[in-house]
Structures are given as C-alpha cells and as structure tokens.
Amino acid sequence: MDLLSLRYFQTVARLESMTQAAARLQISQPALSKMIGNLEKELTVRLFDRRGKYIRLNGYGERFLARVDEALRSLEDGRLELLDLAERPTGTVTILNHVGSYLLPDIIAGFRKRYPDTQFKVVQHSEDLPSAPAFDLCIASAPFRIPGTAASTLLTEEVRLAVPGDHRLAGRASVRLSELAEDGFISLKRGKLLRDATDALCQAAGFTPQISYECDDPSMVRSLIRAGLGIAFIPAVTWGGSQGAAVALLPLEDPAITRTLEISWYPDRYMTKAAETFKAYVQSYYGELADAAGAR
C-alpha cells in the first residue's frame, strides 16, 4: 500500500467514477482500475460495489476513506510544519468566507502591505470545497459552525433597516417591525442565516415579509435600496456603503436585532505561520472596527 494508491483511491471514492477519476488524475482508466483492484486485494475486501460500468463506495470503502482522508491530511500538515520550521512558509491562506465579503478585500490588502509574499484563496461557499477540511480559516455568522472547528468572536453588530431617502420612515429615529407589513423587501435568498433570522422575527411581529427582490450579493441589495426599489435589513458594521443621502439607516426596536461574526479553524490541524498571522490580523481588524462602531 503506497501513498499514490491512497491518493488515487481517494479521488475515485469522491467521484464514484473510474472515467472521471482517470481524467482528473491524468492516467488511463485501465491503469487506474488495476491499481484500485490491487489495493482491494491487499486489503482483502472490496471497497466498491460494481454494477456494470458503475461503481459505488460500499461500507468498507466509506470506513477506509475516512482513515485515508485523516492520514493524507496528517501528512500534508507535516509537510507544512517542516516548511515553517525551515522558514520557508507556503505563503498561501485559504479562507472560507460566508459573511463580511465587503470588508475582506480591505483586510487582505492591509495584510499584504505587511506580508507581500502571502497568497490567498477565497472560497465563498462550502460546496465549492473539494473536501473538508480544505481551508485554514472560516469567517461566518453564528450559529453556523463547521463540525470539528473552534471559533473566536470577531464582533456583534446591530441589524438595521435601510430605506430609500424618500421613504415615509426615512426621518424616524427608530422603527418597529410591525410597521413594515406593507413594504416590499429586498432580501438575500432563503437559507442565508440573516434572511432566516429576519423572516422569523417578521413572522413573530405578525406578518410575512413581502419580498420584491432576492439576490446573494450585498452590494446589489444596497444598489436596489438606493434606486428606491424597496427596503432591507442591513448589518450596520459589515455591510458598509449603505449610508448617504439616498439611504436612511434606522435602528430597529421591538425587538432589536443583532448578529455575531466568528472566525473558526480546525484546532487539531497544523496551522501555518502565514495562516496564524493572518488570523491574528483579522481579529485585530474586527476589534478596531467594533470599537469604532461601538459594537462590542
């Protein structure tokens, strides 16, 4: 059993297709099939159920895949640790980013002024990852948490109501949710934590929000508000750029709404010096942001 056969097995197990796995690994399908067959002979069990040209990972294969994933991750951690010890850090930090996308470019730019050799890979959604854990740091809002990770709070911010400057409520010091039953909302798509939380609070206030526009891009939400096409719930700190004459940002009462942002990581995995330094920088950045906004 060698390292190459384990990596090949991992790819076949993920794809459950010899054809696709051979193409990704850039080897012939017969050679790949032979290698998997030899691995099964060595283990004395079948790892896949075969039906004609189709294969499916079976119970033995699932158990073995979990061990292979663990072993290969451990080896990769060892490689990174040796590079750090030799003062040759890889310089690449992979970030799984669920919230705060408006701020991330500024954070990375500021960090790279101090550490210009550091490279970044930004993943916007968990499904874009080939397998977990495939990131160094995750920025998300509670209660979202990937199993097996530890987390530190970055800030807790108020969620406010953003309305066009000519809206009937624009001059108010605050607004109650029950006053919004007849308004059209601009909102994130269902499944987003902020959308689910604000929908639930509107329901508790006695109405179902009328969604005029749905999108995944916070900058588009802001643009639609400025164009006078609806109102929206806006995180006061991390969704910057909503203020100005065209938009009024109003505190909510009865009830007030907040959300907490966290940075998380795998405590049982080796973290490179580049990732560790960036983690501390992100925590400092958000700490200063929270102090300036009075959001702690």
RABELNOR-V914491 format. One record per residue. SS is DSSP state (alpha for helix, beta for strand, coil for the rest). PHI is phi in whole degrees, 0 to 359 (none if undefined). NEAR is the number of other C-alpha atoms within 12 Angstrom. Layout:
BEGIN
SS_PHI_NEAR / SS_PHI_NEAR
END
This chain:
BEGIN
coil_none_18 / coil_246_15 / alpha_297_17 / alpha_297_17 / alpha_295_26 / alpha_292_30 / alpha_295_29 / alpha_294_39 / alpha_300_41 / alpha_301_38 / alpha_293_30 / alpha_297_35 / alpha_295_34 / alpha_292_27 / alpha_270_24 / coil_50_27 / coil_203_30 / alpha_296_37 / alpha_297_23 / alpha_293_22 / alpha_295_28 / alpha_298_25 / alpha_295_19 / alpha_293_20 / alpha_276_23 / coil_60_16 / coil_228_18 / coil_286_17 / alpha_295_22 / alpha_299_16 / alpha_294_20 / alpha_293_31 / alpha_300_26 / alpha_295_19 / alpha_295_27 / alpha_294_35 / alpha_298_25 / alpha_295_22 / alpha_295_28 / alpha_295_23 / alpha_296_14 / alpha_294_15 / alpha_276_16 / coil_65_12 / coil_219_19 / coil_279_24 / coil_263_30 / beta_230_32 / beta_266_21 / beta_248_17 / beta_228_11 / coil_65_9 / coil_269_14 / beta_262_16 / beta_231_25 / beta_223_23 / beta_295_28 / coil_264_18 / alpha_301_16 / alpha_298_20 / alpha_296_31 / alpha_297_23 / alpha_295_19 / alpha_291_25 / alpha_300_28 / alpha_301_22 / alpha_289_18 / alpha_295_27 / alpha_303_29 / alpha_297_22 / alpha_294_19 / alpha_292_26 / alpha_297_27 / alpha_297_19 / alpha_295_18 / alpha_294_22 / alpha_300_24 / alpha_298_18 / alpha_297_20 / alpha_295_27 / alpha_297_22 / alpha_296_19 / alpha_297_20 / alpha_295_21 / alpha_297_14 / coil_275_12 / coil_58_14 / coil_231_18 / coil_299_25 / coil_295_26 / coil_76_27 / beta_243_29 / beta_242_33 / beta_261_31 / beta_244_36 / beta_267_34 / beta_248_33 / coil_257_35 / coil_219_35 / coil_73_37 / alpha_297_26 / alpha_297_23 / alpha_268_25 / alpha_301_31 / alpha_302_17 / alpha_293_18 / alpha_297_25 / alpha_295_32 / alpha_299_21 / alpha_296_19 / alpha_294_27 / alpha_288_22 / alpha_295_12 / alpha_273_15 / coil_230_21 / coil_295_15 / coil_274_18 / coil_284_27 / beta_251_21 / beta_228_29 / beta_237_24 / beta_252_27 / beta_249_25 / coil_272_23 / coil_221_21 / alpha_301_23 / alpha_291_14 / alpha_281_18 / coil_278_19 / coil_295_16 / coil_194_19 / coil_263_25 / coil_272_33 / coil_236_29 / coil_220_35 / coil_268_39 / beta_221_44 / beta_235_45 / beta_248_43 / beta_209_36 / beta_256_32 / coil_295_28 / coil_266_21 / coil_301_26 / coil_204_25 / coil_284_26 / coil_306_15 / coil_91_14 / beta_259_23 / beta_256_21 / beta_218_27 / beta_230_29 / beta_289_27 / beta_266_36 / beta_193_36 / beta_245_29 / beta_240_34 / beta_281_31 / beta_262_31 / beta_244_37 / beta_260_44 / beta_259_47 / beta_230_43 / beta_301_35 / coil_299_26 / coil_260_21 / coil_290_27 / coil_300_17 / coil_261_26 / coil_301_25 / coil_270_19 / coil_283_21 / coil_281_15 / beta_199_22 / beta_214_27 / beta_265_24 / alpha_302_34 / alpha_297_21 / alpha_278_21 / alpha_252_31 / coil_299_22 / coil_262_18 / coil_271_27 / beta_270_25 / beta_259_36 / beta_256_38 / beta_218_39 / coil_292_29 / coil_287_22 / coil_301_18 / coil_103_16 / coil_285_25 / alpha_301_26 / alpha_296_35 / alpha_297_29 / alpha_298_20 / alpha_293_24 / alpha_288_37 / alpha_299_30 / alpha_296_20 / alpha_290_28 / alpha_295_30 / alpha_301_18 / alpha_294_17 / coil_277_21 / coil_104_17 / coil_210_19 / coil_262_22 / coil_298_32 / beta_274_21 / beta_271_25 / beta_273_22 / beta_219_25 / beta_237_25 / coil_199_23 / coil_262_24 / coil_257_23 / alpha_303_33 / alpha_295_24 / alpha_292_23 / alpha_302_36 / alpha_298_40 / alpha_296_27 / alpha_294_29 / alpha_295_38 / alpha_299_29 / coil_280_21 / coil_79_28 / coil_262_29 / coil_160_34 / beta_243_43 / beta_203_48 / beta_275_45 / beta_235_41 / beta_298_41 / coil_292_34 / coil_262_36 / coil_274_36 / coil_258_30 / coil_299_26 / coil_89_26 / coil_267_36 / coil_280_26 / coil_128_18 / coil_297_20 / coil_278_23 / beta_222_34 / beta_249_35 / beta_250_39 / beta_248_34 / beta_296_30 / beta_262_32 / beta_229_22 / coil_55_16 / coil_257_21 / coil_286_24 / beta_237_30 / beta_228_31 / beta_219_34 / beta_246_33 / beta_262_38 / beta_229_35 / beta_246_39 / beta_231_38 / beta_201_34 / beta_270_28 / coil_291_17 / coil_268_15 / coil_252_29 / coil_290_27 / coil_255_34 / coil_295_34 / alpha_299_27 / alpha_299_34 / alpha_292_36 / alpha_298_28 / alpha_293_25 / alpha_293_35 / alpha_302_33 / alpha_296_21 / alpha_293_26 / alpha_298_36 / alpha_298_26 / alpha_294_22 / alpha_300_25 / alpha_292_35 / alpha_298_25 / alpha_294_18 / alpha_296_24 / alpha_295_24 / alpha_297_17 / alpha_294_14 / alpha_266_19 / coil_64_16 / coil_259_24 / coil_280_21
END
